[in-house]
């Protein structure tokens, strides 16, 4: 990212947070494209920033997903608009403490000034704490709070309040097709970024209402005998998986486990137990999650050797109306190259069951 900034000429929108980065980045990119802006969607979404930076011009908008690892190496990187979506414990094997992790995230605005914008989630405690260190114009968003300025939800409608206090209705929350409160927050963040980049409410509205979401994020990938299969392989930490669980109303057979990043699974199990039919575990963290669940009184647990076994067992224990949810709450690196490969394997196993 630092190198791309130095060699390129584009304007940067930089988006970080523990969860929701990819969805928000892609949604923001779609809004900018719909507005006719010259747009490159880059970073952790799969396209290297440097690859597009070389050919960027002053009218190119570089919509960039950026991780804490990447931010740690920045010195002069200066986005025109930054966004901090949320901060919950992740990568503790690297950062050791939540404070260190949040400090790395705050580097996103270290070089911003009063001519720039920083979009921050005021519903998220750790993100809110970072507002005082920011020199850019602060743009809050919230789905629960009444704001005098920023992006909020009022009477079931997404509303932008501009710097003069004027309210601009965007669309009804019910018109957004991506499910869950976390995706509403992603939509609010994308709305804030786009509006303060000068894009009209009408274009924002149309894009929010037509956006279908992102692969590997609460992706419906099949239905067998009344049981739905949902691929949320991007759930690479407990908080992401909790949000996926909260977005599903059915009883859940949860497939979880993977590479151990030093996370605690207590809150994950607390959220799951309320809707849990069965817990199917694989990977290095399988026994750690199993122990946590059993301590909390949940015992319908299967430990599987691989994804094929997970999917076979899931259809055996699920009942019509249930959802089988792959949301591992862990990274994929113990068994797969990345979360995409894990999600694709899950989908192929589901397809094989359908035959």
C-alpha positions in Angstrom: 0.0 0.0 0.0 2.8 2.4 0.9 4.6 1.7 -2.4 1.3 2.1 -4.4 0.7 5.4 -2.8 4.2 6.6 -3.7 4.1 5.5 -7.4 0.4 6.3 -8.2 -1.6 9.4 -8.8 -5.1 8.3 -7.7 -7.3 9.4 -4.9 -7.6 6.8 -2.1 -10.6 5.6 -0.1 -9.1 3.2 2.5 -11.4 0.8 4.4 -10.3 -1.2 7.5 -11.9 -3.0 10.4 -12.0 -6.5 11.8 -15.1 -7.5 9.8 -17.0 -6.2 6.9 -14.1 -4.8 4.9 -14.6 -6.8 1.7 -18.3 -6.3 1.5 -18.0 -2.5 2.3 -15.1 -2.1 -0.2 -16.9 -3.9 -3.0 -20.2 -2.1 -2.3 -18.4 1.3 -2.2 -16.7 0.4 -5.5 -20.1 -0.4 -7.1 -21.5 3.0 -6.0 -18.6 4.9 -7.4 -18.8 3.0 -10.7 -22.6 3.7 -10.9 -21.7 7.4 -10.5 -19.4 7.2 -13.5 -16.2 7.6 -11.5 -13.0 6.1 -12.8 -12.8 3.3 -10.1 -10.3 0.6 -9.1 -11.3 -1.8 -6.3 -8.0 -3.1 -4.8 -6.2 -4.4 -1.8 -7.3 -7.5 0.2 -10.2 -8.0 -2.2 -7.8 -9.9 -4.5 -6.2 -7.2 -6.7 -2.8 -5.9 -5.6 -2.9 -2.1 -5.1 0.5 -1.7 -6.9 -0.9 -3.4 -10.0 -3.5 -0.6 -10.5 -1.5 2.3 -8.9 1.0 2.4 -11.8 -1.7 3.4 -14.3 -3.8 5.5 -12.0 -4.5 9.2 -12.8 -5.6 12.1 -10.6 -9.2 11.3 -11.4 -8.9 7.6 -10.4 -10.6 6.5 -7.2 -8.7 3.7 -5.6 -11.2 1.9 -3.3 -8.9 0.0 -1.1 -9.4 -2.8 1.5 -6.6 -2.5 4.0 -5.6 -4.8 6.9 -3.7 -4.1 10.1 -0.7 -6.0 8.7 -0.6 -3.6 5.7 -1.2 -0.5 7.9 1.8 -1.4 10.0 4.1 -0.8 7.1 2.7 2.6 6.1 4.6 5.9 6.6 3.3 8.5 4.1 0.1 6.8 2.9 -2.6 9.5 2.8 -6.2 8.5 1.8 -8.7 11.2 1.1 -11.4 9.2 2.8 -10.6 6.5 5.5 -13.1 4.2 7.2 -12.9 2.2 10.4 -15.8 -0.3 10.5 -15.2 -2.1 13.8 -12.5 -3.5 16.0 -12.8 -6.8 17.9 -10.1 -9.2 19.0 -8.3 -10.7 16.0 -4.8 -11.7 15.0 -3.9 -11.8 18.7 -1.1 -14.2 17.8 0.6 -11.1 16.2 -0.7 -8.1 18.1 -0.9 -9.6 21.6 -3.4 -7.1 22.9 -6.5 -5.4 21.6 -4.9 -2.0 22.3 -2.0 -2.8 20.0 -4.4 -4.1 17.3 -6.5 -0.9 17.5 -3.3 1.2 17.3 -2.4 -0.5 14.1 -5.9 0.2 12.7 -5.6 3.9 13.6 -2.6 4.3 11.3 -5.2 4.6 8.5 -5.7 8.2 9.4 -2.2 9.2 10.6 -1.5 11.4 7.6 -5.0 12.8 7.0 -5.7 16.5 7.6 -8.7 18.8 7.7 -9.3 18.5 4.0 -10.0 14.7 4.3 -12.7 12.6 5.8 -12.6 9.7 8.4 -15.7 7.5 8.6 -16.1 5.8 12.0 -18.7 3.4 13.4 -20.0 5.1 16.6 -21.8 1.9 17.6 -18.5 0.1 18.0 -16.8 0.8 21.3 -13.2 0.3 20.2 -13.7 2.3 16.9 -15.3 5.2 18.8 -12.2 5.4 21.1 -10.1 6.2 18.0 -12.0 9.4 17.0 -10.0 11.7 19.2 -6.7 11.0 17.4 -8.1 12.0 14.0 -7.3 15.3 12.3 -9.6 14.7 9.3 -13.3 15.7 9.3 -15.0 13.0 11.3 -18.0 11.3 9.7 -19.9 9.1 12.2 -22.3 6.3 11.3 -24.7 4.5 13.6 -27.7 2.2 13.2 -28.7 2.8 16.9 -27.8 6.4 17.8 -29.4 9.8 16.9 -26.7 11.8 15.2 -26.6 15.5 14.4 -24.2 14.8 11.5 -23.3 11.7 9.6 -25.2 8.6 8.6 -27.9 7.0 10.7 -31.1 5.0 10.7 -34.3 6.9 11.5 -37.8 5.4 11.4 -36.5 2.5 9.4 -34.8 4.7 6.8 -31.1 5.3 6.1 -30.5 9.1 6.4 -27.5 11.2 5.8 -27.2 14.5 7.7 -24.8 16.8 5.9 -22.5 19.5 7.5 -25.4 22.0 7.4 -27.6 19.6 9.3 -29.8 19.0 6.3 -31.3 15.4 6.1 -31.1 13.3 2.9 -33.2 10.1 2.9 -31.3 7.3 1.1 -33.6 4.2 1.3 -35.6 2.0 3.6 -33.5 -0.5 5.5 -35.9 -3.2 4.3 -34.9 -2.5 0.7 -31.3 -3.6 1.3 -31.0 -7.3 0.2 -27.8 -8.3 2.1 -28.9 -9.8 5.4 -28.0 -8.9 9.0 -27.3 -5.9 11.2 -23.6 -6.1 10.3 -24.4 -5.7 6.6 -26.6 -2.7 7.5 -23.5 -1.2 9.2 -21.5 -2.0 6.0 -24.2 -0.2 3.9 -24.1 2.8 6.3 -20.3 3.1 5.9 -20.4 2.8 2.1 -23.2 5.5 2.1 -21.0 7.8 4.2 -18.0 7.3 2.0 -19.9 7.9 -1.2 -22.0 10.9 0.0 -18.9 12.8 1.2 -17.1 12.0 -2.0 -19.9 13.9 -3.7 -22.1 11.1 -5.0 -25.8 11.8 -5.2 -28.3 10.1 -2.8 -30.2 8.7 -5.8 -27.2 6.8 -7.1 -26.4 5.5 -3.6 -30.0 4.4 -3.2 -30.1 2.5 -6.4 -26.8 0.7 -5.7 -27.8 -0.3 -2.1 -31.1 -1.7 -3.4 -29.5 -3.8 -6.2 -26.3 -5.0 -4.4 -26.5 -8.8 -3.9 -23.5 -9.3 -1.6 -20.2 -10.9 -1.9 -19.1 -14.6 -2.5 -18.2 -16.4 0.8 -20.2 -14.0 2.9 -23.6 -15.5 3.9 -23.8 -17.0 0.4 -26.7 -19.3 -0.1 -25.3 -22.2 -2.1 -27.9 -24.9 -2.0 -31.0 -26.5 -0.5 -31.5 -30.2 0.1 -34.6 -31.7 1.6 -35.6 -28.4 3.1 -32.2 -27.7 4.6 -30.4 -24.6 3.4 -26.6 -24.5 3.0 -24.9 -21.1 3.6 -21.2 -20.4 2.8 -19.7 -17.9 5.2 -16.1 -19.0 4.8 -15.0 -15.3 5.3 -16.0 -15.7 8.9 -12.4 -16.0 10.0 -12.8 -14.8 13.6 -15.4 -15.4 16.3 -17.0 -11.9 15.9 -17.6 -12.4 12.2 -19.2 -15.8 12.8 -21.4 -14.4 15.6 -22.7 -11.8 13.2 -23.5 -14.6 10.7 -25.4 -16.6 13.3 -27.4 -13.5 14.3 -28.4 -12.9 10.7 -30.0 -16.4 10.4 -33.4 -17.0 12.0 -33.5 -20.8 11.6 -32.0 -23.5 13.7 -28.4 -23.9 12.8 -26.0 -26.7 12.2 -22.7 -24.8 12.5 -19.5 -26.0 10.8 -16.5 -24.3 12.5 -12.8 -24.6 13.2 -9.5 -24.0 11.5 -6.2 -22.2 12.2 -5.8 -20.9 15.7 -5.2 -17.2 15.9 -5.4 -17.2 19.7 -9.1 -16.3 19.8 -11.5 -17.1 22.6 -14.7 -18.9 21.5 -16.9 -18.2 24.6 -19.0 -15.5 23.0 -19.3 -17.6 19.8 -20.8 -20.5 21.7 -23.1 -18.2 23.7 -24.5 -16.9 20.4 -24.7 -20.3 18.8 -26.4 -22.2 21.7 -29.6 -20.1 21.3 -30.1 -21.4 17.8 -27.9 -24.5 17.7 -29.0 -27.9 16.4 -25.5 -29.4 16.1 -21.9 -28.3 16.1 -19.5 -29.9 13.5 -15.8 -29.1 14.0 -12.6 -29.5 12.0 -9.1 -28.2 11.9 -6.6 -27.2 14.7 -9.1 -25.5 16.9 -11.7 -28.3 16.8 -11.0 -29.5 20.4 -10.6 -26.0 21.8 -14.1 -25.1 20.5 -15.5 -28.5 21.6 -14.2 -27.9 25.1 -15.7 -24.4 25.2 -19.1 -25.7 24.0 -19.2 -28.6 26.5 -18.3 -26.3 29.4 -21.4 -24.3 28.5 -23.6 -27.4 28.3 -23.8 -28.0 24.6 -23.0 -31.6 23.7 -24.4 -32.3 20.2 -20.9 -32.1 18.7 -19.2 -33.9 15.9 -15.4 -33.7 15.2 -14.7 -34.3 11.5 -11.6 -35.1 9.6 -12.3 -33.0 6.5 -14.9 -30.8 4.8 -16.5 -33.8 3.0 -17.3 -35.4 6.3 -18.6 -32.1 7.7 -21.1 -31.8 4.9 -22.2 -35.4 5.0 -22.7 -35.3 8.8 -24.6 -31.9 8.5 -27.3 -33.3 6.3 -27.6 -36.3 8.6 -28.3 -34.2 11.8 -30.2 -31.3 10.2 -34.0 -31.2 10.1 -36.2 -29.6 7.4 -36.1 -25.8 7.9 -32.6 -25.8 9.4 -29.6 -23.9 8.0 -26.2 -25.6 7.7 -23.8 -22.7 8.1 -20.1 -22.8 7.3 -18.7 -20.0 9.4 -15.5 -21.3 10.8 -14.6 -18.4 13.3 -11.0 -19.2 12.3 -8.5 -18.6 9.5 -8.1 -21.4 6.9 -4.4 -21.7 6.8 -4.2 -25.1 8.6 -6.0 -26.9 5.7 -6.5 -24.4 2.9 -4.6 -21.6 1.0 -7.2 -19.0 1.9 -10.9 -18.6 2.9 -11.9 -18.6 -0.8 -10.5 -22.1 -1.4 -12.2 -23.3 1.8 -15.6 -21.8 0.7 -15.2 -23.3 -2.8 -14.6 -26.7 -1.3 -17.6 -26.4 0.9 -19.8 -25.5 -2.1 -18.4 -28.4 -4.2 -19.2 -30.8 -1.3 -22.8 -29.5 -1.2 -23.2 -29.9 -4.9 -22.0 -33.5 -4.6 -24.7 -34.1 -2.0 -27.3 -32.7 -4.4 -26.5 -35.3 -7.1 
